[in-house]
Amino acid sequence: MIVIAAALFGAVWGGMLARKRKGNKADIAQYAVVYALAYGLLGFIVTIIIEKAIT
């Protein structure tokens, strides 16, 4: 669940950042995908750390 939330947050954040920098639609899509991947990976790592701490 953390991974999905982090990926969605990253996509929104990346899209807003590209729009703020006056990017066209392709730029906005690329930023959204890259930020979603990066934040999704970070969420995955956090999930693993939490899982290891619980058990």
Backbone torsions as a table, in degrees:
resi	resn	phi	psi	omega
1	MET	NA	-37.5	179.4
2	ILE	-64.7	-37.5	-178.8
3	VAL	-63.0	-45.0	-178.7
4	ILE	-65.5	-44.5	179.5
5	ALA	-63.3	-42.3	179.8
6	ALA	-65.6	-40.8	179.5
7	ALA	-65.1	-42.5	178.0
8	LEU	-64.2	-43.3	177.8
9	PHE	-60.8	-43.6	179.5
10	GLY	-63.3	-40.2	179.1
11	ALA	-63.8	-43.8	179.0
12	VAL	-65.4	-45.1	-179.5
13	TRP	-60.9	-47.0	179.9
14	GLY	-63.3	-42.0	178.0
15	GLY	-63.5	-41.3	178.3
16	MET	-67.2	-38.0	179.4
17	LEU	-65.0	-44.3	179.1
18	ALA	-65.3	-38.6	178.4
19	ARG	-65.9	-39.3	178.5
20	LYS	-63.0	-33.7	179.5
21	ARG	-86.8	14.5	176.5
22	LYS	63.1	39.7	178.9
23	GLY	-81.5	156.0	175.4
24	ASN	-81.7	-175.1	-175.0
25	LYS	-62.6	-36.4	179.3
26	ALA	-67.7	-39.7	177.3
27	ASP	-63.1	-43.8	-179.4
28	ILE	-62.9	-43.2	179.6
29	ALA	-64.8	-41.9	-179.0
30	GLN	-65.7	-45.7	177.6
31	TYR	-60.3	-42.5	-179.0
32	ALA	-62.3	-43.3	-178.9
33	VAL	-67.9	-45.0	-178.1
34	VAL	-65.1	-44.5	179.3
35	TYR	-67.2	-36.0	176.5
36	ALA	-62.9	-42.7	177.9
37	LEU	-64.4	-45.1	-178.1
38	ALA	-64.3	-47.8	-179.7
39	TYR	-70.4	-32.7	175.6
40	GLY	-64.0	-42.4	176.6
41	LEU	-63.7	-42.2	176.9
42	LEU	-62.2	-41.6	177.1
43	GLY	-64.3	-35.6	177.3
44	PHE	-64.6	-43.6	178.3
45	ILE	-63.8	-43.1	178.0
46	VAL	-62.5	-40.2	178.2
47	THR	-61.9	-42.7	178.5
48	ILE	-63.8	-43.3	179.1
49	ILE	-61.8	-43.8	178.7
50	ILE	-64.2	-43.0	-179.8
51	GLU	-62.7	-41.2	178.3
52	LYS	-67.9	-33.7	-179.2
53	ALA	-71.9	-31.0	-179.1
54	ILE	-73.5	-41.0	-176.1
55	THR	-93.7	NA	NA
